[in-house]
Amino acid sequence: MKRQPTVEYLDKAKQLTQEDAERAFSRMRGKLGRRMQDRQITPIEAVAIQLEIEDEELAEWRERWAEISARDAASVKSRKGS
């Protein structure tokens, strides 16, 4: 199933300046850009999907970073206890 933008991200995309929207376009992956070029989605929908993807990736990165930080803290603590 093809991804559809949520209302929340459509609103965010509509509020972007022209410059910020262009930056989102430049970060867009191939499939998303092709869908827009093939007129399957509008440019605003493409930007909304891009913003949503980036937020999901950022949340995943933060989760992984928190795990790494916790392991590192545990490692430092165990070294101090030795």
TORKOLTI-631274 format. One record per atom (N, C-alpha, C): residue in three letters; atom name; x, y, z. Coordinates in steps of 0.001 Angstrom, whole numbers, plus 500000, padded with zeros to 6 digits. Layout:
N
+------+------+--------+--------+--------+
| type | atom |     xx |     yy |     zz |
+------+------+--------+--------+--------+
|  ALA |   CA |      X |      Y |      Z |
...
+------+------+--------+--------+--------+
This chain:
82
+------+------+--------+--------+--------+
| type | atom |     xx |     yy |     zz |
+------+------+--------+--------+--------+
|  MET |    N | 500844 | 498817 | 500000 |
|  MET |   CA | 500000 | 500000 | 500000 |
|  MET |    C | 500889 | 501247 | 500000 |
|  LYS |    N | 500517 | 502196 | 499205 |
|  LYS |   CA | 501289 | 503429 | 499125 |
|  LYS |    C | 500962 | 504313 | 500313 |
|  ARG |    N | 501969 | 504963 | 500791 |
|  ARG |   CA | 501835 | 505826 | 501953 |
|  ARG |    C | 501053 | 507087 | 501600 |
|  GLN |    N | 500146 | 507461 | 502482 |
|  GLN |   CA | 499360 | 508677 | 502324 |
|  GLN |    C | 499722 | 509634 | 503457 |
|  PRO |    N | 499755 | 510918 | 503177 |
|  PRO |   CA | 500096 | 511880 | 504233 |
|  PRO |    C | 498959 | 512027 | 505237 |
|  THR |    N | 499325 | 512245 | 506490 |
|  THR |   CA | 498318 | 512488 | 507515 |
|  THR |    C | 497941 | 513962 | 507502 |
|  VAL |    N | 496806 | 514257 | 508088 |
|  VAL |   CA | 496323 | 515644 | 508148 |
|  VAL |    C | 497327 | 516519 | 508891 |
|  GLU |    N | 497889 | 515992 | 509968 |
|  GLU |   CA | 498858 | 516752 | 510767 |
|  GLU |    C | 500050 | 517196 | 509914 |
|  TYR |    N | 500591 | 516275 | 509119 |
|  TYR |   CA | 501762 | 516599 | 508317 |
|  TYR |    C | 501391 | 517427 | 507084 |
|  LEU |    N | 500178 | 517280 | 506583 |
|  LEU |   CA | 499728 | 518159 | 505503 |
|  LEU |    C | 499692 | 519599 | 505993 |
|  ASP |    N | 499198 | 519796 | 507227 |
|  ASP |   CA | 499166 | 521142 | 507806 |
|  ASP |    C | 500575 | 521694 | 507973 |
|  LYS |    N | 501498 | 520845 | 508457 |
|  LYS |   CA | 502883 | 521288 | 508618 |
|  LYS |    C | 503494 | 521665 | 507274 |
|  ALA |    N | 503227 | 520871 | 506250 |
|  ALA |   CA | 503784 | 521132 | 504926 |
|  ALA |    C | 503249 | 522438 | 504361 |
|  LYS |    N | 501994 | 522713 | 504595 |
|  LYS |   CA | 501385 | 523945 | 504084 |
|  LYS |    C | 501962 | 525180 | 504772 |
|  GLN |    N | 502443 | 525029 | 505991 |
|  GLN |   CA | 502974 | 526155 | 506750 |
|  GLN |    C | 504443 | 526440 | 506448 |
|  LEU |    N | 505102 | 525558 | 505694 |
|  LEU |   CA | 506511 | 525765 | 505379 |
|  LEU |    C | 506698 | 526946 | 504432 |
|  THR |    N | 507833 | 527609 | 504590 |
|  THR |   CA | 508193 | 528650 | 503630 |
|  THR |    C | 508606 | 527967 | 502329 |
|  GLN |    N | 508692 | 528723 | 501265 |
|  GLN |   CA | 509116 | 528178 | 499970 |
|  GLN |    C | 510504 | 527553 | 500095 |
|  GLU |    N | 511386 | 528221 | 500819 |
|  GLU |   CA | 512758 | 527728 | 500994 |
|  GLU |    C | 512775 | 526398 | 501751 |
|  ASP |    N | 512006 | 526306 | 502835 |
|  ASP |   CA | 511953 | 525067 | 503602 |
|  ASP |    C | 511329 | 523930 | 502795 |
|  ALA |    N | 510325 | 524235 | 501990 |
|  ALA |   CA | 509701 | 523221 | 501141 |
|  ALA |    C | 510716 | 522714 | 500109 |
|  GLU |    N | 511503 | 523618 | 499549 |
|  GLU |   CA | 512526 | 523220 | 498583 |
|  GLU |    C | 513578 | 522331 | 499233 |
|  ARG |    N | 513924 | 522624 | 500459 |
|  ARG |   CA | 514885 | 521773 | 501188 |
|  ARG |    C | 514320 | 520379 | 501392 |
|  ALA |    N | 513030 | 520298 | 501726 |
|  ALA |   CA | 512385 | 518993 | 501888 |
|  ALA |    C | 512396 | 518235 | 500564 |
|  PHE |    N | 512132 | 518938 | 499452 |
|  PHE |   CA | 512188 | 518303 | 498136 |
|  PHE |    C | 513578 | 517749 | 497856 |
|  SER |    N | 514602 | 518486 | 498253 |
|  SER |   CA | 515970 | 518047 | 497957 |
|  SER |    C | 516342 | 516788 | 498747 |
|  ARG |    N | 515689 | 516562 | 499874 |
|  ARG |   CA | 515971 | 515375 | 500688 |
|  ARG |    C | 515080 | 514193 | 500305 |
|  MET |    N | 514163 | 514406 | 499401 |
|  MET |   CA | 513176 | 513402 | 499033 |
|  MET |    C | 513820 | 512217 | 498335 |
|  ARG |    N | 513346 | 511050 | 498643 |
|  ARG |   CA | 513837 | 509831 | 498015 |
|  ARG |    C | 513215 | 509654 | 496638 |
|  GLY |    N | 513807 | 508797 | 495860 |
|  GLY |   CA | 513398 | 508580 | 494484 |
|  GLY |    C | 511939 | 508202 | 494282 |
|  LYS |    N | 511463 | 507211 | 495029 |
|  LYS |   CA | 510089 | 506760 | 494836 |
|  LYS |    C | 509088 | 507880 | 495075 |
|  LEU |    N | 509313 | 508630 | 496107 |
|  LEU |   CA | 508398 | 509710 | 496452 |
|  LEU |    C | 508405 | 510783 | 495367 |
|  GLY |    N | 509567 | 511108 | 494870 |
|  GLY |   CA | 509673 | 512084 | 493794 |
|  GLY |    C | 508999 | 511605 | 492513 |
|  ARG |    N | 509163 | 510313 | 492211 |
|  ARG |   CA | 508526 | 509764 | 491010 |
|  ARG |    C | 507010 | 509769 | 491143 |
|  ARG |    N | 506511 | 509455 | 492335 |
|  ARG |   CA | 505060 | 509491 | 492536 |
|  ARG |    C | 504521 | 510896 | 492291 |
|  MET |    N | 505274 | 511894 | 492719 |
|  MET |   CA | 504852 | 513270 | 492522 |
|  MET |    C | 504906 | 513617 | 491030 |
|  GLN |    N | 505980 | 513220 | 490359 |
|  GLN |   CA | 506116 | 513509 | 488929 |
|  GLN |    C | 505050 | 512802 | 488105 |
|  ASP |    N | 504658 | 511622 | 488535 |
|  ASP |   CA | 503614 | 510868 | 487830 |
|  ASP |    C | 502215 | 511356 | 488188 |
|  ARG |    N | 502161 | 512423 | 488991 |
|  ARG |   CA | 500906 | 513062 | 489399 |
|  ARG |    C | 500025 | 512157 | 490262 |
|  GLN |    N | 500648 | 511200 | 490949 |
|  GLN |   CA | 499903 | 510363 | 491881 |
|  GLN |    C | 499661 | 511109 | 493190 |
|  ILE |    N | 500564 | 512028 | 493504 |
|  ILE |   CA | 500411 | 512866 | 494698 |
|  ILE |    C | 500801 | 514293 | 494337 |
|  THR |    N | 500300 | 515245 | 495114 |
|  THR |   CA | 500623 | 516653 | 494889 |
|  THR |    C | 501956 | 516983 | 495558 |
|  PRO |    N | 502574 | 518087 | 495168 |
|  PRO |   CA | 503823 | 518486 | 495842 |
|  PRO |    C | 503651 | 518659 | 497358 |
|  ILE |    N | 502522 | 519204 | 497788 |
|  ILE |   CA | 502286 | 519377 | 499233 |
|  ILE |    C | 502208 | 518018 | 499921 |
|  GLU |    N | 501549 | 517052 | 499283 |
|  GLU |   CA | 501463 | 515705 | 499855 |
|  GLU |    C | 502844 | 515062 | 499924 |
|  ALA |    N | 503660 | 515289 | 498896 |
|  ALA |   CA | 505018 | 514735 | 498887 |
|  ALA |    C | 505846 | 515319 | 500028 |
|  VAL |    N | 505756 | 516622 | 500233 |
|  VAL |   CA | 506489 | 517259 | 501330 |
|  VAL |    C | 505971 | 516732 | 502667 |
|  ALA |    N | 504668 | 516569 | 502801 |
|  ALA |   CA | 504091 | 516064 | 504051 |
|  ALA |    C | 504600 | 514659 | 504359 |
|  ILE |    N | 504633 | 513809 | 503355 |
|  ILE |   CA | 505143 | 512451 | 503547 |
|  ILE |    C | 506620 | 512497 | 503917 |
|  GLN |    N | 507389 | 513356 | 503246 |
|  GLN |   CA | 508818 | 513494 | 503552 |
|  GLN |    C | 509023 | 513927 | 504997 |
|  LEU |    N | 508257 | 514897 | 505458 |
|  LEU |   CA | 508369 | 515356 | 506851 |
|  LEU |    C | 508042 | 514234 | 507828 |
|  GLU |    N | 507025 | 513471 | 507508 |
|  GLU |   CA | 506631 | 512360 | 508381 |
|  GLU |    C | 507729 | 511295 | 508430 |
|  ILE |    N | 508299 | 510968 | 507287 |
|  ILE |   CA | 509390 | 509990 | 507232 |
|  ILE |    C | 510571 | 510472 | 508069 |
|  GLU |    N | 510926 | 511741 | 507921 |
|  GLU |   CA | 512054 | 512287 | 508672 |
|  GLU |    C | 511797 | 512259 | 510172 |
|  ASP |    N | 510575 | 512567 | 510597 |
|  ASP |   CA | 510253 | 512513 | 512021 |
|  ASP |    C | 510347 | 511089 | 512554 |
|  GLU |    N | 509882 | 510112 | 511761 |
|  GLU |   CA | 509973 | 508712 | 512182 |
|  GLU |    C | 511426 | 508269 | 512291 |
|  GLU |    N | 512238 | 508650 | 511310 |
|  GLU |   CA | 513655 | 508289 | 511338 |
|  GLU |    C | 514376 | 508941 | 512512 |
|  LEU |    N | 514028 | 510179 | 512819 |
|  LEU |   CA | 514629 | 510875 | 513954 |
|  LEU |    C | 514253 | 510186 | 515261 |
|  ALA |    N | 513004 | 509779 | 515394 |
|  ALA |   CA | 512564 | 509082 | 516606 |
|  ALA |    C | 513318 | 507753 | 516769 |
|  GLU |    N | 513499 | 507023 | 515658 |
|  GLU |   CA | 514251 | 505770 | 515709 |
|  GLU |    C | 515706 | 506028 | 516095 |
|  TRP |    N | 516308 | 507061 | 515519 |
|  TRP |   CA | 517694 | 507390 | 515836 |
|  TRP |    C | 517832 | 507735 | 517321 |
|  ARG |    N | 516913 | 508541 | 517825 |
|  ARG |   CA | 516970 | 508917 | 519240 |
|  ARG |    C | 516845 | 507703 | 520146 |
|  GLU |    N | 515992 | 506760 | 519765 |
|  GLU |   CA | 515825 | 505541 | 520544 |
|  GLU |    C | 517118 | 504725 | 520555 |
|  ARG |    N | 517723 | 504569 | 519381 |
|  ARG |   CA | 518992 | 503826 | 519311 |
|  ARG |    C | 520090 | 504544 | 520088 |
|  TRP |    N | 520129 | 505866 | 519992 |
|  TRP |   CA | 521149 | 506634 | 520702 |
|  TRP |    C | 520968 | 506485 | 522214 |
|  ALA |    N | 519740 | 506476 | 522682 |
|  ALA |   CA | 519473 | 506304 | 524112 |
|  ALA |    C | 519963 | 504928 | 524573 |
|  GLU |    N | 519766 | 503902 | 523747 |
|  GLU |   CA | 520252 | 502560 | 524084 |
|  GLU |    C | 521777 | 502535 | 524161 |
|  ILE |    N | 522422 | 503167 | 523197 |
|  ILE |   CA | 523884 | 503217 | 523189 |
|  ILE |    C | 524395 | 503974 | 524401 |
|  SER |    N | 523771 | 505095 | 524714 |
|  SER |   CA | 524180 | 505896 | 525869 |
|  SER |    C | 524002 | 505126 | 527169 |
|  ALA |    N | 522912 | 504373 | 527276 |
|  ALA |   CA | 522666 | 503584 | 528481 |
|  ALA |    C | 523717 | 502484 | 528622 |
|  ARG |    N | 524047 | 501813 | 527515 |
|  ARG |   CA | 525087 | 500776 | 527571 |
|  ARG |    C | 526433 | 501377 | 527941 |
|  ASP |    N | 526734 | 502544 | 527375 |
|  ASP |   CA | 527996 | 503210 | 527670 |
|  ASP |    C | 528068 | 503612 | 529137 |
|  ALA |    N | 526973 | 504139 | 529660 |
|  ALA |   CA | 526941 | 504543 | 531070 |
|  ALA |    C | 527115 | 503329 | 531983 |
|  ALA |    N | 526477 | 502229 | 531605 |
|  ALA |   CA | 526605 | 501002 | 532403 |
|  ALA |    C | 528040 | 500486 | 532355 |
|  SER |    N | 528665 | 500596 | 531192 |
|  SER |   CA | 530042 | 500144 | 531031 |
|  SER |    C | 530986 | 500990 | 531880 |
|  VAL |    N | 530801 | 502298 | 531870 |
|  VAL |   CA | 531640 | 503204 | 532662 |
|  VAL |    C | 531437 | 502918 | 534149 |
|  LYS |    N | 530190 | 502700 | 534529 |
|  LYS |   CA | 529884 | 502423 | 535940 |
|  LYS |    C | 530525 | 501129 | 536385 |
|  SER |    N | 530498 | 500104 | 535528 |
|  SER |   CA | 531101 | 498819 | 535907 |
|  SER |    C | 532619 | 498918 | 535991 |
|  ARG |    N | 533219 | 499774 | 535160 |
|  ARG |   CA | 534669 | 499966 | 535215 |
|  ARG |    C | 535076 | 500676 | 536510 |
|  LYS |    N | 534261 | 501620 | 536936 |
|  LYS |   CA | 534566 | 502348 | 538175 |
|  LYS |    C | 534417 | 501440 | 539387 |
|  GLY |    N | 533520 | 500472 | 539296 |
|  GLY |   CA | 533297 | 499550 | 540413 |
|  GLY |    C | 534360 | 498490 | 540534 |
|  SER |    N | 535190 | 498313 | 539507 |
|  SER |   CA | 536232 | 497276 | 539508 |
|  SER |    C | 537428 | 497651 | 540315 |
+------+------+--------+--------+--------+
